[in-house]
Amino acid sequence: MIAVTGGTGFVGRHLIARLLREGERVRAFARHPADLDGAEVIACDVTDEAPLAAAIRECSALIHLVGIIEETGEQTFDRVHVEGTRSVVAACRSAGVSRLLYVSALGARPDARSHYHCSKWQAEECVRESSLAATIFRPSVIFGRGGGFVRQLREFIRTARILPIVGSGTGLIQPIWVEDVVSCLVVALRRQETVSETFELGGPAAYGFEQLLDLVAEGEGLDLPKVHLPVSLAKLAVAVFSRLTPRFPITPDQLTMLIEDNVCDIAKMRETFGIEPADLQDHLSD
């Protein structure tokens, strides 16, 4: 049996569907359980080590997907990413589950300017310092059916009259299709040579933010005027309006990530997992 934390999330649903098709038994964990046809779903907060350990004792591996992109209330990056991963590692040790796959994020590093990436790095350190047979994955932005990336861009474009572009709009993103991420995870489960390795995951092409907006707008049949905002002005505006407007579409931390490149060399991914990743433009209608 395979345990999956964050099983009812975007990647979790795709992963569990694949595992079930391939004949695996799956036990999924989520703070807010939902029906996953064919999988056992258990309500559990990953920071609760004891109940998690008890529930994974008969599992052969755990895939840790839990993550947030925005802090809300008690759900902070430190609590979810760092404390949550530390709890998962401890639960695996207690339950005798030696195989762990952890999904971090491309850009995770100790000197990152964003709190999100710093917390992902700290979570990776928890995994690296464990005695578990662990593999770490750092995907770029993940897109696909049921995902929020393209949908949010589409909704933004549909409601905007002018498209604001921060700085030059050329900061690069290398989006990867969710099914390609799933393929890497499933193959890694079965290959001993992936233990103690870190894999950066990305698509075949990198896109500037302005280029992404153009692609999505074209798909919507829209041609909106654009205005380039100085980075300093954008930072000030986001800092102010994110405090005044609870549902403001971008946080200061997300803006920090938006204006820096988020790309990687995918040669190791291709060679290890034997996949040729799909391009974003092939799935814009998902």
C-alpha positions as CSV (number, residue, x, y, z in Angstrom):
1,M,0.0,0.0,0.0
2,I,1.2,3.5,-0.9
3,A,0.5,6.4,1.4
4,V,-0.1,9.9,-0.1
5,T,-0.3,13.1,1.9
6,G,-2.2,15.9,0.3
7,G,-4.1,13.2,-1.7
8,T,-7.1,15.3,-2.5
9,G,-5.1,18.1,-4.0
10,F,-4.4,18.8,-7.6
11,V,-1.3,16.6,-8.0
12,G,-2.6,14.1,-5.5
13,R,-5.7,13.3,-7.5
14,H,-3.7,12.7,-10.7
15,L,-1.1,10.6,-8.8
16,I,-3.7,8.4,-7.0
17,A,-5.6,7.8,-10.2
18,R,-2.4,6.6,-11.9
19,L,-1.4,4.4,-8.9
20,L,-4.8,2.8,-8.8
21,R,-4.7,2.1,-12.6
22,E,-1.4,0.4,-12.1
23,G,-2.9,-1.9,-9.4
24,E,-1.5,-0.2,-6.3
25,R,-3.5,0.1,-3.1
26,V,-3.6,3.7,-1.9
27,R,-4.2,5.4,1.5
28,A,-4.6,9.1,1.1
29,F,-4.4,11.8,3.8
30,A,-6.0,15.2,3.8
31,R,-7.1,17.9,6.2
32,H,-10.4,18.0,4.3
33,P,-11.2,14.5,3.0
34,A,-13.0,14.1,-0.3
35,D,-14.1,11.0,-2.2
36,L,-11.3,9.4,-4.3
37,D,-12.8,6.5,-6.1
38,G,-10.8,3.4,-5.2
39,A,-8.6,4.9,-2.6
40,E,-9.0,5.0,1.2
41,V,-9.1,8.6,2.4
42,I,-8.3,9.5,6.0
43,A,-8.7,12.9,7.7
44,C,-5.3,13.9,9.1
45,D,-3.2,17.0,9.6
46,V,0.4,16.0,8.7
47,T,1.6,17.9,11.8
48,D,-0.1,15.3,13.9
49,E,2.6,12.8,14.0
50,A,1.1,10.0,16.2
51,P,-2.1,9.4,14.2
52,L,-0.2,9.6,11.0
53,A,2.3,7.0,12.1
54,A,-0.5,4.7,13.2
55,A,-2.2,5.0,9.9
56,I,0.8,4.3,7.7
57,R,2.2,1.2,9.5
58,E,1.2,-1.2,6.7
59,C,2.4,1.1,3.9
60,S,5.5,0.4,1.9
61,A,6.2,4.0,0.9
62,L,4.9,7.5,1.5
63,I,4.6,10.3,-1.1
64,H,4.5,13.7,0.6
65,L,2.7,16.3,-1.5
66,V,1.4,18.7,1.1
67,G,2.1,22.3,0.3
68,I,0.6,25.8,0.2
69,I,1.4,28.7,-2.1
70,E,-0.2,31.3,0.2
71,E,-0.3,31.7,4.0
72,T,-3.7,31.9,5.6
73,G,-4.2,32.1,9.3
74,E,-2.4,29.2,11.1
75,Q,-1.5,27.6,7.7
76,T,1.9,29.3,7.4
77,F,4.8,28.1,5.3
78,D,6.8,27.2,8.4
79,R,3.9,25.1,9.9
80,V,2.9,23.4,6.7
81,H,6.2,22.9,4.9
82,V,8.7,22.7,7.7
83,E,6.8,21.4,10.7
84,G,4.6,19.2,8.5
85,T,7.6,17.6,6.8
86,R,9.4,17.1,10.1
87,S,6.3,15.3,11.4
88,V,6.0,13.1,8.3
89,V,9.7,12.1,8.6
90,A,9.2,11.2,12.3
91,A,6.0,9.3,11.5
92,C,7.8,7.2,8.8
93,R,10.5,6.4,11.3
94,S,8.0,5.4,14.0
95,A,5.9,3.3,11.6
96,G,8.9,1.6,9.9
97,V,8.2,3.2,6.5
98,S,11.6,3.6,5.0
99,R,10.7,4.9,1.5
100,L,9.8,8.6,1.2
101,L,9.2,10.8,-1.9
102,Y,9.0,14.5,-1.1
103,V,7.7,17.1,-3.6
104,S,9.5,20.4,-2.9
105,A,9.6,23.2,-5.4
106,L,12.0,24.5,-8.1
107,G,13.9,27.4,-6.6
108,A,14.1,26.0,-3.1
109,R,17.5,27.1,-1.7
110,P,18.8,28.5,1.6
111,D,19.4,32.0,0.3
112,A,16.0,32.4,-1.5
113,R,14.4,35.8,-1.4
114,S,10.9,34.3,-1.0
115,H,9.7,32.8,2.3
116,Y,8.0,30.0,0.2
117,H,11.3,28.8,-1.3
118,C,13.2,29.1,2.0
119,S,10.6,27.0,3.8
120,K,10.7,24.4,1.0
121,W,14.5,24.2,1.4
122,Q,14.1,23.7,5.2
123,A,11.7,20.9,4.5
124,E,14.2,19.3,2.1
125,E,16.8,19.5,4.9
126,C,14.4,17.6,7.2
127,V,14.3,14.9,4.5
128,R,18.0,14.9,3.8
129,E,18.9,14.6,7.5
130,S,16.6,11.6,8.0
131,S,17.7,8.0,7.8
132,L,15.0,7.3,5.2
133,A,15.4,6.1,1.7
134,A,14.2,9.4,0.3
135,T,14.0,11.1,-3.1
136,I,13.3,14.9,-3.5
137,F,11.5,16.4,-6.5
138,R,11.6,20.1,-7.4
139,P,9.0,20.8,-10.0
140,S,8.5,24.1,-11.7
141,V,4.9,25.4,-11.9
142,I,2.6,22.5,-12.6
143,F,-0.3,22.7,-15.1
144,G,-3.0,20.4,-16.3
145,R,-6.6,19.4,-15.8
146,G,-7.9,20.6,-12.5
147,G,-4.9,22.8,-11.8
148,G,-5.0,26.5,-10.9
149,F,-2.1,27.9,-12.9
150,V,-3.7,28.3,-16.4
151,R,-7.2,28.8,-14.9
152,Q,-6.0,31.7,-12.8
153,L,-4.3,33.3,-15.7
154,R,-7.5,32.8,-17.8
155,E,-9.7,34.3,-15.1
156,F,-7.4,37.3,-14.7
157,I,-7.4,38.0,-18.4
158,R,-11.1,37.6,-18.7
159,T,-11.8,40.3,-16.0
160,A,-9.0,42.7,-16.8
161,R,-9.2,45.7,-19.1
162,I,-5.5,46.3,-19.1
163,L,-2.8,43.7,-18.4
164,P,-0.2,44.9,-15.9
165,I,3.3,43.5,-16.6
166,V,5.8,43.8,-13.7
167,G,9.2,45.0,-15.0
168,S,10.2,43.6,-18.4
169,G,7.9,40.7,-18.1
170,T,10.7,38.4,-19.2
171,G,11.2,36.4,-16.0
172,L,11.2,32.8,-17.1
173,I,8.9,30.0,-15.9
174,Q,9.3,26.4,-17.2
175,P,5.9,24.8,-16.6
176,I,5.6,21.0,-16.4
177,W,2.5,18.9,-17.1
178,V,1.0,17.2,-14.1
179,E,1.0,13.8,-15.7
180,D,4.7,14.1,-16.3
181,V,5.3,14.9,-12.6
182,V,3.2,11.8,-11.8
183,S,5.2,9.7,-14.2
184,C,8.4,10.7,-12.4
185,L,7.0,9.9,-9.0
186,V,5.7,6.5,-10.0
187,V,8.9,5.4,-11.7
188,A,11.0,6.6,-8.7
189,L,9.0,4.4,-6.4
190,R,10.3,1.4,-8.2
191,R,13.9,2.4,-8.9
192,Q,16.4,2.1,-6.1
193,E,18.9,4.3,-7.9
194,T,16.7,7.3,-7.3
195,V,17.2,7.1,-3.5
196,S,19.1,10.0,-2.0
197,E,18.7,11.9,-5.3
198,T,17.2,15.3,-6.0
199,F,15.4,15.9,-9.3
200,E,14.5,19.2,-10.8
201,L,11.4,18.9,-13.0
202,G,10.4,21.2,-15.8
203,G,8.8,21.3,-19.2
204,P,10.6,21.4,-22.6
205,A,10.3,25.2,-22.9
206,A,10.6,28.3,-20.7
207,Y,8.2,31.2,-21.0
208,G,8.4,34.8,-20.0
209,F,5.4,36.0,-17.9
210,E,4.3,38.4,-20.7
211,Q,4.6,35.6,-23.2
212,L,2.3,33.4,-21.0
213,L,-0.3,36.1,-20.8
214,D,-0.2,36.5,-24.6
215,L,-0.7,32.8,-25.1
216,V,-3.6,32.5,-22.8
217,A,-5.2,35.7,-24.1
218,E,-4.9,34.4,-27.7
219,G,-6.7,31.2,-26.6
220,E,-9.5,33.4,-25.2
221,G,-9.7,35.4,-28.4
222,L,-8.7,38.6,-26.6
223,D,-6.2,41.3,-27.4
224,L,-5.8,43.5,-24.4
225,P,-3.6,46.5,-24.0
226,K,-0.6,46.1,-21.6
227,V,1.2,48.4,-19.3
228,H,4.7,47.7,-17.8
229,L,5.0,48.7,-14.1
230,P,8.4,49.4,-12.5
231,V,9.3,46.6,-10.1
232,S,9.5,49.1,-7.2
233,L,6.0,50.4,-7.9
234,A,4.6,46.9,-8.2
235,K,6.1,45.8,-4.9
236,L,4.6,48.9,-3.2
237,A,1.2,48.3,-4.7
238,V,1.1,44.6,-3.8
239,A,2.2,45.3,-0.3
240,V,-0.5,47.8,0.3
241,F,-3.4,46.2,-1.5
242,S,-2.7,42.7,-0.2
243,R,-3.2,44.1,3.3
244,L,-6.4,46.0,2.4
245,T,-8.0,43.4,0.2
246,P,-8.2,39.8,1.6
247,R,-8.6,38.2,-1.8
248,F,-6.0,40.3,-3.7
249,P,-4.7,38.0,-6.5
250,I,-1.0,38.1,-5.6
251,T,1.0,38.3,-2.4
252,P,4.3,40.1,-1.9
253,D,6.0,36.6,-1.6
254,Q,4.5,35.5,-4.9
255,L,5.6,38.8,-6.6
256,T,9.1,38.1,-5.5
257,M,9.0,34.7,-7.2
258,L,7.4,36.1,-10.3
259,I,10.2,38.5,-11.1
260,E,13.0,35.9,-10.9
261,D,13.7,33.1,-13.3
262,N,12.4,29.6,-12.4
263,V,14.1,27.3,-14.8
264,C,16.2,24.1,-14.7
265,D,18.2,21.6,-16.8
266,I,15.9,18.6,-17.4
267,A,18.5,16.3,-18.9
268,K,18.7,14.3,-15.6
269,M,14.9,14.0,-15.5
270,R,14.7,12.8,-19.1
271,E,17.5,10.3,-18.7
272,T,16.3,8.9,-15.4
273,F,12.6,8.7,-16.0
274,G,12.5,8.2,-19.7
275,I,10.0,10.9,-20.5
276,E,9.8,13.6,-23.1
277,P,7.7,16.3,-21.2
278,A,4.7,17.8,-22.8
279,D,4.6,21.5,-23.7
280,L,2.3,24.0,-22.0
281,Q,0.8,24.9,-25.4
282,D,-0.4,21.4,-25.9
283,H,-2.6,21.6,-22.8
284,L,-3.8,25.3,-22.6
285,S,-7.4,24.1,-23.1
286,D,-7.3,21.7,-20.1
